[in-house]
């Protein structure tokens, strides 16, 4: 479980998250809505442990452990993984090398890459010359290799063409144990009960909701989480009356 | 030779750019001879280890021939392949009259006091030649080894790839583990003839108090290819060189790759100059330098003399633990229609990259060494696997 209590965060002396409370139960996936600059990415980066995001108050617990002051790599080891919107290029370091590090050689990189149609990229340098969709597929591939418990997605649909959005959506569902495949031995209820992967997905446009299912939606407005309800309902509200309506809840 | 001797007296003394001048006469140009070794297995284990660090495989599993000079003596020289000749230069000069057409013909003898010294006090060196049309795919190993404390070693090498031939050389220079101080002067002249292909990978693994002055000039004829790799990841007191390549025939291509790590106290002034003298010639210089407390000058100069040439220079430096890095990329176009470009950058490892790898579970140290290794990974296809491992090890130790 991820539990965030009264989290306050500053970035370069500017307050960007104000008393945020959030709880993601095992098996749950939440959608994080919010206009540009509302602090969505900051929340993800703070959960991941980026040092420039200074926690000035509150706490973050993951699987019962206080991780508020843990370094990034320790959080990754506990099972937190992130798919970045704009990851850096690392020249001379191949995707394959990173995958092999993540899997510790237990799963074949080739087999994983095949799942996201990325085999021919294994020997390419990380993110070097990748298109928007290629970056996303590369990020998802790395999350697959990490086999994280809590998966953070920063705008997984941005820059992805129509041809690939289906693949991206299905891969996210698979990562979050939300695919609808008939299992001869298990009923749907059993499958759902066994689901333990947690997800927090930032979406700006909401398009990804056509491809994935989620349990809850959250709206972040000016550093404040303003509501937590059915994601489809939030999306429809924002589409029709805009984020202005959220201001009224934020005040 | 009279002419050559007259030239020597015209040699100008040149100042070291780091202001670290020294007296050649402080080093002894004589040493006791070493015996010739027929079977490389008979080499002492300590020497073998040092040679492996300079890319020389004493098992000879994947080589087409080996040359080893220890101090002033040739201890091994033989070719395992037809169409490939490997000979000590002194012996070759006596045997082959035609070699005079190559000896000191590209490198002016009066270039500096070091070239002059290599003539007046020549110990030996190698002549490696591929005969016309012979493709020698496995690398030739050429090792210049120093053991005697305080030695001034003077070497002259001539590499000739006859028309349509192919030659790959790993030239490893190393000092024995107990040696500290010495002066190495190495003159090399490369002749890459029409449609010939030569790769020359020089790996230096010196003692910390060594002064090293390689001097080389290459000439590439029509449609010839010259790949010149230089790798020095171990500390050295002072290392200065600026190898020159002349693209003298249409369609000739030259590529330089320099990989450098300068530890505390190391001073390196490493460059490369390529003159594009005929149409459709192409040149590329890639330099990746890391200072870990040492001082590096990374030079690169491209000179386009005629229309229709293409050249690019990439010079990237990282300052990791103090020290200095001076990148000097130069482009000179002397005609309409040249296409020449350069990019240079001196900086540090981006924090964003470290954090990215940490978010995949790497520790900070693992992330930095992965990025540094990637920085030095320029995908030189001719690099043997044990050398890649050696680079990884050296980079790992330098964090």
Interface residues (C-beta under 8 A of the other chain):
Chain A: X48 X49 X50 X51 X71 X72 X73 X75 X76 X77 X81 X82 X84 X87 X88 X90 X91 X92 X93 X97 X98 X101 X102 X125 X142 X146
Chain B: X350 X352 X353 X355 X356 X357 X358 X359 X360 X361 X362 X363 X364 X367 X370 X371 X373 X374 X375 X376 X377 X378
